[in-house]
Amino acid sequence: MSLIGSVVERTAFDHQVRLYLQVPAVGGGRGVDAELIVETSFRLRDAGGTWHELEPGTGALLAPVLGLFGQPVTAVDVQGRGDLSIDFHSGASLRVGPDPQFESWHLTGCGITPVTVGPGGEEHWER
């Protein structure tokens, strides 16, 4: 997936958790300017190896996500019905699974294939 090598340039929180990921275009190539939006509970392993069970909309409880700022993405995997795994250079990892009733996550932007994981893991890949 083209997110590998992108860097978390910004995080934002409200009733969603947003990560803005970017790889600048180099030598006339195409860069990546993407946004990952998480709308359901997720797991985050921080750089120290501690796992956190997190829920969008919980304010200061989302503080562990701030540790992703400036971190390069080293691996991305989507399995099954929308289980998303992203690993970062620091050793941190983000895991989001499908929600039975709501959209769980979606990825939009330039230089990537947009995807939305809807209720029950129904994936919508935009071409």
C-alpha positions in Angstrom: 0.0 0.0 0.0 1.3 3.5 -0.8 1.1 4.7 2.8 4.4 3.0 3.6 7.0 5.7 4.1 4.3 8.4 4.7 4.7 10.5 7.9 2.0 11.4 10.4 1.9 15.2 9.8 -1.1 16.0 12.0 -3.6 14.4 14.4 -7.1 15.6 15.1 -9.8 14.5 17.5 -13.5 15.1 17.9 -16.0 12.3 17.5 -13.5 10.8 15.1 -9.7 10.3 15.2 -7.9 11.6 12.2 -4.3 11.1 11.0 -3.0 13.2 8.2 -0.3 11.2 6.3 2.1 12.7 3.8 4.9 11.8 1.5 6.2 14.7 -0.6 6.4 14.2 -4.3 10.1 13.7 -5.4 11.6 14.1 -8.8 8.3 14.5 -10.6 6.8 11.5 -8.9 3.5 11.4 -7.2 3.4 12.0 -3.5 0.9 10.9 -0.9 -1.5 13.3 0.9 -4.0 11.1 2.8 -6.3 11.2 5.7 -7.2 8.2 7.8 -10.4 8.7 9.7 -11.2 6.3 12.5 -14.8 6.3 13.7 -15.0 3.3 16.1 -13.0 1.9 19.0 -9.4 0.9 18.1 -6.2 -0.3 19.7 -2.9 1.5 19.8 0.4 0.1 21.0 2.6 3.0 22.0 6.4 3.1 21.3 7.0 1.6 24.8 4.9 -1.4 24.0 1.8 -0.6 26.0 -1.6 -1.4 24.4 -4.4 1.2 24.8 -8.1 0.5 24.0 -9.3 3.9 22.6 -12.6 5.3 21.6 -13.1 8.4 19.4 -14.9 11.3 21.2 -13.2 10.6 24.6 -11.0 13.8 24.7 -7.9 13.5 26.8 -8.1 9.7 26.9 -6.9 9.8 23.2 -3.5 11.3 24.3 -1.6 8.2 23.3 -2.4 9.0 19.7 -0.3 12.1 19.9 2.8 9.9 20.1 2.2 9.0 16.4 3.0 12.6 15.3 6.1 12.7 13.1 6.2 8.9 12.9 6.9 7.2 9.5 4.6 4.3 8.5 6.6 1.1 8.1 3.8 -1.4 7.3 0.1 -1.4 6.4 -2.1 -4.4 6.1 -5.9 -4.9 5.6 -7.2 -8.3 6.3 -10.5 -10.1 6.2 -13.5 -7.8 6.3 -11.6 -4.6 7.0 -9.1 -5.2 9.8 -6.6 -2.4 9.4 -3.1 -2.7 10.9 -0.5 0.2 10.6 3.0 -0.1 12.1 5.2 2.9 12.7 9.0 3.4 12.9 8.9 3.9 16.7 7.4 0.5 17.2 3.9 1.9 17.7 1.0 0.1 16.0 -2.6 1.0 15.2 -5.3 -1.6 14.9 -8.9 -1.0 13.7 -11.5 -3.7 13.1 -14.9 -3.5 11.5 -17.9 -2.4 13.5 -21.1 -4.4 13.2 -23.3 -1.3 13.0 -21.2 1.7 11.8 -18.4 2.7 9.5 -15.2 1.9 11.3 -12.6 3.7 9.2 -11.9 5.2 5.9 -9.0 6.5 4.0 -9.1 9.3 1.5 -6.7 11.6 -0.3 -4.2 11.8 -3.2 -1.8 9.1 -4.1 -3.7 6.3 -2.4 -6.7 4.2 -3.3 -9.6 5.5 -1.2 -11.4 2.9 1.0 -14.3 2.9 3.4 -15.0 0.0 5.8 -18.7 0.1 6.5 -21.0 -1.8 8.9 -20.0 -5.4 9.4 -16.8 -4.9 7.5 -18.3 -4.1 4.1 -15.5 -2.5 2.1 -15.9 0.1 -0.5 -12.9 0.6 -2.7 -13.1 3.7 -4.9 -11.4 3.5 -8.3 
